[in-house]
Structures are given as structure tokens and as C-alpha cells.
């Protein structure tokens, strides 16, 4: 049974006292293998909304299904990508190093190793050094090659949820030695379990429960959770496709690496959900000694209204919390502008200027998408840099970006930005959007969203979403729980917003008695 105590603090425990929260994407692609957009474009886009990144090259696939005549196009596509990766390898390292700015923006090199038998893995290097792409067939050979190098590396399983033998994870060959974290969210979908949101919709197939995070945890494996977009159009952090958040002591390669190695990290879909989860004052990723009763503290700050926060024990929900939804216009407000829509067959350019009147602009969070390969107006020569954000404090933010039409009625291609505003009943947002002047009182937006069109029916349009008060996007609580204690237990936390955005905290393990 769990005893509950309410709280309003973002981090009640001392578990994260010496850490800061940083957001990144350590698995995404550009035209240096199979993808579109240059490395310089990818790094520009990463700086818009990330603290750290690795733009990943596709490296090797030993067991490609070459004997299947249906898949000749697929084999050729991958081989051509691998050739481009080899040709650009040296220049890739130099550009990655040149982009690294400790304390401002951090970069890592990486490549992806495919395998039908063992599942795909991303090899992430901590430092810039002369490296080769390892052309090996077996995962233990890959591990041995990584062990032989003096510089640290991580071997991160990717899109694990596919059926084993079809590029899903092979838990029988998993070890935590070089793989302290597992990628549980990308554009493929979420692999927490076979029912998780968002679903797997890629041509590669659906999820299999025996390839999921919960299955791996139940096998006794110890690993943390990360997300990364796997975006293929030079847009690290592309909104909704997955990112990783780390509680690190500094914005440096060494500090981020230390956080990943110690599993002090979590996966998100897109919104920067801030999540602090501790057990007996130890942070996510910890393995702690046996205790018959544990104290669990959880604090969440979302980018929109929180739907619920759940604590799971051995994959079972033991506690669910939801915030109060009757906030007044006092204190922090989250205000989101989203733009796109329309049925134009061309791209729409957006020029957005936002000001806060009668309040303080406390922060800006962009929610920017890269164009997806396959959209009719996107090809290999379409520029991949189309977003520019100007905000250096003060009460004004300027965004230029671009949208295609939504590809289907259930697949968004919109762009968005969220402002955090210190507001009262007299605060208003002043906007100029593609020349259209608008002033909206926050009090009006508390009642619900307001939408506008650029030039009539089915033209591109935009919406100011309902203003979200602080008590809807922040929530903290503490519970006590008695463990079964016979074997090593594990706990983790997941949080969902009403707009469908998720966060999954790395587990904390309690040794058995």
C-alpha cells in the first residue's frame, strides 16, 4: 500500500541538488548516409531547441536480407548510404568537433549498426578521435572492438519493439556493460510495452511484447531510458519523435556522458516535460540497498496541462496522480501558438512576432518539426534550414519557420512555440503573424483556444491554445511503499500530458533481502 503526501516543489529530495536538466537527441540522420540535408543544416536545427546532439551516420548491416528478390531496392538503398558514410567519415568528425561548445551546445559522434538477429544499435563515442566503422556480424564481436578502444563508447539498442529477428532487440544477448541505456522512443514509436503511446506505424511492422522495455525489466536487466528522434531530414529533436533529458552536473561531454552511464536520464516524446523522480533520496537510474519501505518523491513540470503521473512497481501501476484544473490567472501561464494546416500543395512560410503586455516573459520553448521524407513537396534538394528563433530575454520573441500541409488528417506537420508568462488578469499577448496584427487578453485565452486563418477557407491557419495555469502543468507528490523484498525490485515513473506528450523516467532498483 502507498501513503501519499502532497507537495508543490519541483524537486523535494536532494537527489538532483547538484544537477541541471539538459535536453538532447543522440540518434538522427542527414545526407551523410541515407537521409537528406547537410550536417551543417542538422547542427543549425539542433541548436534551435536542444542542448546536445549526435548526428548519426548509418554504418553497417551484415545480415541484410539479400536473398529476398522483393527487397532489392532496400539493399541498394542501404548500401548507397553506407558508401556515403564511409566517404564522409573524416569530415564528419571534424565538423562535429568544430560545433562543440562546452556550456552552450555539446556534440558527440556516432554511427548505427543494423542487425536482423540482434537488433539495431547506435554506437555513441564520448570524444572526437580517429574511429572506424566496425564491419562485424555478431554483437559480441562489436563489443570486443569497442572494448579495445581507449576512448569510452556506448552501445544503445534502438527501436527495440520489433519482433526479435526482424531488427527488434534480442534480450538474450543484451548486457548492461556497454549499454546502460536503451532507446525506448523514436519516430518508430514507444516501446515501453506493446500498448504504449505512440504506436509503431512504420513499414517495419508492429511491436512484440517480448521486445519491450517491460519485458526486459522483468528479465532482470538493469538499463535506463532514452529517447531520440531517428529523424532522417537533418532535424535533430524534430518535435514528437523523441528526445532524451539528462540530469547532469554541467553541459559538457564528460558530464552528459556520466549522466547517461549512471542512467540519470529519461525519455520524452517532444514537449520538455521536466521530471524529478527519487527513491530514498537517490535519483533515477540508481540501484539501492534493500529497504522494507521506500520513500518515493516525484515532481513534474510540463509544457501543457498534465493528464496524469503514474508510479509503477515491477511494471504495475501503484499510484496515479492528476493536478487540479481550476487555476486562476495568477503566477505562471503556459501559452502555445501553433501554425500550419491548409490544403496548399506548396510550403507556407511563417513570420511570427510575439510580445507580452502587462506581464513577464519567463521562457520560450520551440516545438519545431523537420520535414518528413515522403511529403510530396519535399525532395533531396529542399532546404532543411527553414526555422530561425530570436529570443535573448525581454518581452519579445521572433520566429520564422515553414510548414507543409498535414500529410493525413491524423499526422501533424505543424510548428509551434510555447511561452511561459508571469501573468495576471490584465496580461495580454500581442502578435504579428504574417502581417496579421492580433491582441489577445490572457483572460480570454483561459476560456479556450482562438484560431485564425491567413486568407480564407482551407488556407494555412494558426491557433493560440488555451492558456494553461501553473497548477495544471506542475505537480509534485511523495508516497511510501513496502516492497516485496524477495528479489531485486524496480520502480519507474511515467507522465502524460492531455495533448498526448509523454515522459518516461529511468527506473530505480531496490536490491532484494
Phi and psi in degrees as a GROMACS rama.xvg file:
@    title "Ramachandran Plot"
@    xaxis  label "Phi"
@    yaxis  label "Psi"
@TYPE xy
-114.213  132.737  UNK-2
-99.4566  134.502  UNK-3
-110.767  138.959  UNK-4
-131.967  129.496  UNK-5
-83.1425  154.757  UNK-6
-157.892  160.605  UNK-7
-118.212  6.65749  UNK-8
-88.4553  144.852  UNK-9
-67.1252  -35.2101  UNK-10
-144.926  92.4773  UNK-11
-69.2487  -39.403  UNK-12
-83.0415  172.409  UNK-13
-88.1323  6.19491  UNK-14
-60.912  -28.9546  UNK-15
-119.959  21.6446  UNK-16
-61.0329  -32.455  UNK-17
-103.831  17.8676  UNK-18
-119.468  156.405  UNK-19
-119.338  157.043  UNK-20
-97.2009  126.141  UNK-21
-127.817  148.637  UNK-22
-118.886  139.762  UNK-23
-151.665  178.79  UNK-24
-142.603  111.237  UNK-25
-108.542  18.8846  UNK-26
-155.211  103.898  UNK-27
-162.908  169.063  UNK-28
-135.995  162.637  UNK-29
-143.166  -163.213  UNK-30
-79.7081  6.6507  UNK-31
-75.1589  -8.67863  UNK-32
-138.112  -118.322  UNK-33
-106.719  114.854  UNK-34
167.462  -178.931  UNK-35
-127.822  159.903  UNK-36
88.397  142.56  UNK-37
-80.4268  164.038  UNK-38
-61.3501  -37.8076  UNK-39
-63.4801  -37.1707  UNK-40
-66.7244  -41.5254  UNK-41
-61.3278  -42.5092  UNK-42
-68.567  -37.7478  UNK-43
-58.9407  -48.959  UNK-44
-65.1269  -35.5933  UNK-45
-63.1157  -40.5372  UNK-46
-63.869  -22.9994  UNK-47
-64.963  -33.2278  UNK-48
-146.474  13.6377  UNK-49
-129.068  156.948  UNK-50
-95.2326  -26.3458  UNK-51
-153.158  157.252  UNK-52
-157.75  162.151  UNK-53
-134.771  120.87  UNK-54
-88.0816  118.952  UNK-55
-97.5669  136.777  UNK-56
-96.7875  142.164  UNK-57
-77.2777  126.773  UNK-58
-107.337  -50.7805  UNK-59
-162.206  147.304  UNK-60
-146.194  98.8394  UNK-61
-75.003  -38.6823  UNK-62
-104.051  42.7647  UNK-63
-57.6489  143.097  UNK-64
-75.7827  70.8521  UNK-65
-74.6424  -17.6306  UNK-66
-87.0165  -3.84234  UNK-67
-92.3027  110.694  UNK-68
-61.9339  -21.7185  UNK-69
-66.534  -24.2637  UNK-70
-108.515  20.6274  UNK-71
-58.7688  -40.076  UNK-72
-62.342  -37.1184  UNK-73
-69.4943  -41.8803  UNK-74
-62.8803  -45.6535  UNK-75
-62.1916  -42.5662  UNK-76
-58.2371  -45.895  UNK-77
-71.0695  -41.8157  UNK-78
-60.6047  -42.0905  UNK-79
-63.0815  -38.87  UNK-80
-64.7302  -41.3503  UNK-81
-64.094  -37.3031  UNK-82
-64.9081  -41.0615  UNK-83
-64.2319  -38.1003  UNK-84
-63.1918  -44.0536  UNK-85
-63.9275  -39.6265  UNK-86
-67.5848  -33.33  UNK-87
-99.5934  7.19336  UNK-88
-59.387  -49.8294  UNK-89
-65.4435  -45.0093  UNK-90
-65.187  -31.7122  UNK-91
-61.4691  -44.7515  UNK-92
-63.6899  -41.9344  UNK-93
-63.5298  -43.8244  UNK-94
-68.4699  -36.5772  UNK-95
-64.0762  -41.8111  UNK-96
-66.4105  -41.4051  UNK-97
-64.0065  -28.2013  UNK-98
-83.1385  -12.1583  UNK-99
-75.0475  125.226  UNK-100
-133.35  90.2523  UNK-101
-52.2645  134.638  UNK-102
87.4834  -13.7624  UNK-103
-122.944  -52.4764  UNK-104
-158.843  125.908  UNK-105
-117.083  138.204  UNK-106
-123.878  149.87  UNK-107
-132.469  148.888  UNK-108
-89.3362  153.411  UNK-109
-162.496  159.744  UNK-110
-142.067  162.937  UNK-111
-109.323  134.808  UNK-112
-114.567  117.835  UNK-113
-93.6253  150.807  UNK-114
-161.487  126.717  UNK-115
-64.619  -42.858  UNK-116
-74.7118  -44.9485  UNK-117
-102.081  -10.3393  UNK-118
87.8533  157.941  UNK-119
-74.8706  147.242  UNK-120
-138.44  145.105  UNK-121
-102.636  129.037  UNK-122
-97.384  112.055  UNK-123
-105.844  127.972  UNK-124
-101.755  140.636  UNK-125
-74.2271  -40.5715  UNK-126
-119.86  163.763  UNK-127
-86.8657  118.573  UNK-128
-154.386  166.763  UNK-129
-67.8357  121.033  UNK-130
-130.009  157.557  UNK-131
-113.778  158.736  UNK-132
-84.478  122.739  UNK-133
-81.2003  117.965  UNK-134
-99.7436  79.1029  UNK-135
-125.964  156.628  UNK-136
-95.6914  -31.7643  UNK-137
-110.016  143.369  UNK-138
-66.9841  -32.004  UNK-139
-68.7436  -33.0304  UNK-140
-65.0658  -38.7816  UNK-141
-63.4493  -44.1269  UNK-142
-61.0148  -41.5235  UNK-143
-63.6499  -39.8639  UNK-144
-62.5433  -39.6303  UNK-145
-68.955  -36.5603  UNK-146
-63.4747  -31.1831  UNK-147
-74.6993  -13.9377  UNK-148
-90.5167  138.237  UNK-149
-72.205  -23.4759  UNK-150
-87.608  142.325  UNK-151
-64.5371  149.086  UNK-152
-146.561  156.65  UNK-153
-122.367  145.466  UNK-154
-117.717  100.684  UNK-155
-106.546  113.051  UNK-156
-60.4194  141.709  UNK-157
-126.896  153.471  UNK-158
29.126  60.877  UNK-159
-69.2933  -18.5392  UNK-160
-74.1033  -11.2956  UNK-161
-69.1147  156.597  UNK-162
-54.4321  135.464  UNK-163
-60.1974  132.221  UNK-164
99.66  -11.1364  UNK-165
-123.982  39.0818  UNK-166
76.7228  14.4562  UNK-167
-86.7661  168.619  UNK-168
-64.9114  147.228  UNK-169
-111.692  93.3542  UNK-170
-61.7326  -25.4722  UNK-171
-64.9497  -21.5207  UNK-172
-111.428  10.5523  UNK-173
-81.1446  142.405  UNK-174
-143.546  146.963  UNK-175
-78.8305  -7.21734  UNK-176
-51.906  -55.7887  UNK-177
-107.494  0.386331  UNK-178
-125.833  67.4094  UNK-179
-71.2879  -16.0736  UNK-180
-132.058  156.111  UNK-181
-128.249  136.111  UNK-182
-78.8015  113.245  UNK-183
-107.623  -2.70749  UNK-184
-145.304  129.403  UNK-185
-156.822  -169.64  UNK-186
-65.2691  -16.7044  UNK-187
-66.2887  -29.6202  UNK-188
130.15  -169.45  UNK-189
-101.877  141.679  UNK-190
-119.838  25.7462  UNK-191
-56.8239  -51.9454  UNK-192
-149.994  -176.664  UNK-193
-77.6504  -4.66908  UNK-194
-108.58  2.41538  UNK-195
-65.6099  151.911  UNK-196
-97.9249  141.437  UNK-197
-79.4888  157.54  UNK-198
-72.8116  162.887  UNK-199
-81.0099  119.219  UNK-200
-125.387  1.67507  UNK-201
-64.8182  156.989  UNK-202
-59.3006  -19.2911  UNK-203
-68.9153  -15.6097  UNK-204
122.014  -177.558  UNK-205
-85.6999  -178.685  UNK-206
-86.6924  154.287  UNK-207
-120.372  130.831  UNK-208
-56.9786  -32.6006  UNK-209
-75.9784  0.126349  UNK-210
-112.743  17.1814  UNK-211
-101.56  169.053  UNK-212
-59.2595  -47.5089  UNK-213
-62.9411  -36.1946  UNK-214
-65.2336  -43.9091  UNK-215
-62.9545  -40.5529  UNK-216
-63.3596  -40.4263  UNK-217
-67.8064  -19.7263  UNK-218
-80.8223  -3.76642  UNK-219
96.0149  5.85425  UNK-220
-74.6723  148.67  UNK-221
-113.245  116.489  UNK-222
-158.163  152.201  UNK-223
-95.3956  173.988  UNK-224
-109.667  134.054  UNK-225
-133.248  157.141  UNK-226
-122.306  151.475  UNK-227
-157.273  153.807  UNK-228
-74.5017  -34.9384  UNK-229
58.6952  24.863  UNK-230
-67.5848  143.987  UNK-231
-111.384  14.1005  UNK-232
-126.079  44.4269  UNK-233
56.508  44.4143  UNK-234
-139.536  71.6648  UNK-235
-55.1304  138.448  UNK-236
79.755  12.5457  UNK-237
-49.2952  127.821  UNK-238
-59.4133  131.621  UNK-239
89.4873  -4.92938  UNK-240
-100.738  -8.58443  UNK-241
120.78  135.355  UNK-242
-142.863  168.964  UNK-243
-117.679  137.942  UNK-244
-112.247  136.257  UNK-245
-125.029  140.382  UNK-246
-92.2897  99.5767  UNK-247
-121.648  158.782  UNK-248
-83.4802  -12.4675  UNK-249
-165.807  162.85  UNK-250
-91.9993  74.2418  UNK-251
-138.672  162.44  UNK-252
-57.9352  -46.9243  UNK-253
-61.9497  -41.8454  UNK-254
-72.1461  -40.4291  UNK-255
-66.16  -40.498  UNK-256
-60.2139  -44.5131  UNK-257
-60.7984  -40.0165  UNK-258
-65.1166  -42.5949  UNK-259
-65.3519  -44.1286  UNK-260
-61.1868  -34.4668  UNK-261
-95.8393  9.41911  UNK-262
62.3941  23.8843  UNK-263
-85.612  65.2899  UNK-264
-156.931  165.977  UNK-265
-153.724  165.159  UNK-266
-102.854  142.934  UNK-267
-131.829  158.84  UNK-268
-79.9728  -46.8656  UNK-269
-165.94  -55.8151  UNK-270
-61.9939  142.529  UNK-271
-77.8098  71.8881  UNK-272
-72.0254  120.285  UNK-273
-90.0131  125.803  UNK-274
-135.939  123.145  UNK-275
-119.418  122.144  UNK-276
-132.803  124.407  UNK-277
-136.367  156.505  UNK-278
-134.892  119.136  UNK-279
50.5511  42.8686  UNK-280
65.1358  20.5322  UNK-281
-110.528  140.605  UNK-282
-78.0325  169.13  UNK-283
-52.2862  144.493  UNK-284
92.6954  -11.7755  UNK-285
-75.3888  155.296  UNK-286
-119.58  114.661  UNK-287
-114.022  158.882  UNK-288
-64.7441  162.76  UNK-289
-58.1522  137.2  UNK-290
-144.191  131.757  UNK-291
-66.0713  -26.5793  UNK-292
-134.676  136.408  UNK-293
-120.273  150.253  UNK-294
-104.936  119.679  UNK-295
-111.151  125.226  UNK-296
-118.73  134.661  UNK-297
-134.979  132.908  UNK-298
-137.101  132.347  UNK-299
-134.429  134.861  UNK-300
-125.808  116.277  UNK-301
-92.6607  179.496  UNK-302
-100.556  -0.321007  UNK-303
-158.025  -169.856  UNK-304
-63.8219  127.022  UNK-305
-74.3262  132.599  UNK-306
-84.4662  -59.5285  UNK-307
-159.156  161.501  UNK-308
-125.665  131.82  UNK-309
-123.089  139.497  UNK-310
-102.723  127.597  UNK-311
-113.241  138.144  UNK-312
-121.742  117.289  UNK-313
51.3031  44.7463  UNK-314
72.7564  8.25351  UNK-315
-112.957  136.718  UNK-316
-70.5911  124.144  UNK-317
-111.988  -11.3849  UNK-318
-158.473  136.924  UNK-319
-129.787  134.049  UNK-320
-128.883  144.392  UNK-321
-133.367  144.858  UNK-322
-77.0879  163.704  UNK-323
-72.6399  140.406  UNK-324
-114.322  36.2449  UNK-325
-125.833  42.5229  UNK-326
-71.4506  152.167  UNK-327
-98.0517  171.223  UNK-328
-86.7066  69.995  UNK-329
-144.536  130.506  UNK-330
94.6978  -150.512  UNK-331
-75.3977  142.571  UNK-332
-132.115  135.014  UNK-333
-98.944  125.694  UNK-334
-127.44  118.276  UNK-335
-113.083  131.778  UNK-336
-108.411  130.58  UNK-337
-127.991  140.436  UNK-338
-139.312  150.561  UNK-339
151.854  -131.527  UNK-340
61.8209  -161.625  UNK-341
83.5736  169.825  UNK-342
-119.41  20.1891  UNK-343
-62.8652  143.646  UNK-344
-89.0173  4.44178  UNK-345
-116.69  169.864  UNK-346
-77.6781  145.363  UNK-347
-106.724  126.065  UNK-348
-89.8413  140.993  UNK-349
-122.997  135.303  UNK-350
-125.488  111.676  UNK-351
-123.228  125.952  UNK-352
-122.738  124.1  UNK-353
-123.563  136.992  UNK-354
-133.134  149.273  UNK-355
-104.735  122.437  UNK-356
-105.393  128.558  UNK-357
72.9996  26.6536  UNK-358
-162.45  -178.64  UNK-359
-115.673  131.439  UNK-360
-84.3878  109.5  UNK-361
-91.5829  -26.2553  UNK-362
-171.657  161.131  UNK-363
-132.937  130.131  UNK-364
-125.838  109.707  UNK-365
-78.2975  148.388  UNK-366
-124.983  78.7397  UNK-367
-105.002  134.215  UNK-368
-104.831  145.514  UNK-369
-85.3199  156.453  UNK-370
-69.4441  140.107  UNK-371
-86.8671  136.996  UNK-372
-61.1172  134.539  UNK-373
109.874  -19.3115  UNK-374
-66.6114  132.398  UNK-375
-54.0942  -32.8513  UNK-376
-89.0599  4.58745  UNK-377
-110.122  129.645  UNK-378
-141.86  -172.82  UNK-379
-68.7163  -14.1048  UNK-380
-107.459  1.24328  UNK-381
-67.769  126.955  UNK-382
-58.2333  137.527  UNK-383
-99.9471  -3.52158  UNK-384
-102.096  111.135  UNK-385
-141.953  1.60881  UNK-386
-117.38  137.058  UNK-387
-140.811  130.806  UNK-388
-122.608  129.346  UNK-389
-120.987  105.054  UNK-390
-152.189  118.471  UNK-391
-130.309  36.9458  UNK-392
93.0644  -178.493  UNK-393
84.3713  -159.956  UNK-394
-109.481  12.8638  UNK-395
-131.537  142.864  UNK-396
-136.608  140.427  UNK-397
-124.505  126.561  UNK-398
-127.665  130.513  UNK-399
-116.941  131.707  UNK-400
-155.306  -168.262  UNK-401
-152.336  145.045  UNK-402
-137.336  142.903  UNK-403
-88.7034  177.636  UNK-404
-69.5806  157.381  UNK-405
-65.2429  131.846  UNK-406
-64.7507  -37.1436  UNK-407
-138.359  173.151  UNK-408
-73.8953  -2.95353  UNK-409
-126.546  17.6604  UNK-410
-131.884  109.332  UNK-411
-79.2782  139.725  UNK-412
-122.365  20.8163  UNK-413
-75.508  163.593  UNK-414
-116.329  154.59  UNK-415
-152.545  165.093  UNK-416
-149.075  139.266  UNK-417
-115.63  131.093  UNK-418
-103.922  136.072  UNK-419
-99.5702  121.118  UNK-420
-125.528  133.033  UNK-421
-83.3674  114.689  UNK-422
-132.864  161.939  UNK-423
-138.065  -169.221  UNK-424
-64.8473  -16.1056  UNK-425
-100.074  -0.798813  UNK-426
-74.7706  143.311  UNK-427
-138.874  155.735  UNK-428
-105.745  128.847  UNK-429
-108.343  126.709  UNK-430
-131.829  145.671  UNK-431
-126.972  113.45  UNK-432
-124.282  110.849  UNK-433
49.3228  41.8904  UNK-434
87.1961  -9.15467  UNK-435
-87.4906  122.845  UNK-436
-93.6601  131.112  UNK-437
-141.019  138.04  UNK-438
-126.106  123.945  UNK-439
-127.242  120.683  UNK-440
-66.3037  140.939  UNK-441
-59.3884  -34.5743  UNK-442
-59.4222  -35.0934  UNK-443
-71.2173  -40.0794  UNK-444
-72.7967  -19.8655  UNK-445
-65.1789  -24.5663  UNK-446
-78.011  -25.1504  UNK-447
156.745  178.296  UNK-448
-71.7793  154.997  UNK-449
-127.225  127.721  UNK-450
-116.532  155.671  UNK-451
-145.347  153.124  UNK-452
-114.72  151.141  UNK-453
-82.2611  -33.7046  UNK-454
-160.901  45.0867  UNK-455
103.363  -175.716  UNK-456
-55.5492  136.777  UNK-457
54.9215  19.0349  UNK-458
-82.7429  163.466  UNK-459
-53.0174  144.275  UNK-460
-141.991  173.39  UNK-461
-148.366  160.548  UNK-462
-141.87  135.565  UNK-463
-92.4367  112.783  UNK-464
-70.8382  165.587  UNK-465
-53.9252  132.543  UNK-466
-68.1605  129.165  UNK-467
-105.914  118.992  UNK-468
-77.1409  163.539  UNK-469
-58.6681  -37.8728  UNK-470
-71.4191  -9.77137  UNK-471
-90.9159  -27.0141  UNK-472
-106.074  -4.74084  UNK-473
-120.93  137.293  UNK-474
-158.555  139.19  UNK-475
-137.231  150.704  UNK-476
-160.291  165.613  UNK-477
-135.657  141.494  UNK-478
-134.769  158.517  UNK-479
-111.498  149.112  UNK-480
-146.89  140.143  UNK-481
-97.6758  120.779  UNK-482
-81.1218  160.308  UNK-483
-71.3098  -33.3294  UNK-484
78.5681  -5.237  UNK-485
-76.1365  -40.345  UNK-486
-130.213  178.858  UNK-487
-65.277  125.97  UNK-488
-98.4851  164.574  UNK-489
-143.035  147.835  UNK-490
-128.211  144.848  UNK-491
-148.218  168.934  UNK-492
-126.382  140.456  UNK-493
-131.275  148.182  UNK-494
-131.744  140.298  UNK-495
-126.661  137.05  UNK-496
-94.8192  160.194  UNK-497
-66.0777  -21.4875  UNK-498
-84.7348  8.36327  UNK-499
88.9155  6.09992  UNK-500
-85.7995  144.719  UNK-501
-127.952  159.132  UNK-502
-140.098  141.072  UNK-503
-128.562  114.585  UNK-504
-81.0296  141.381  UNK-505
-57.4034  146.661  UNK-506
-69.1346  166.233  UNK-507
-122.564  133.092  UNK-508
-105.862  145.422  UNK-509
-120.398  119.39  UNK-510
-61.7731  150.307  UNK-511
-74.6987  162.175  UNK-512
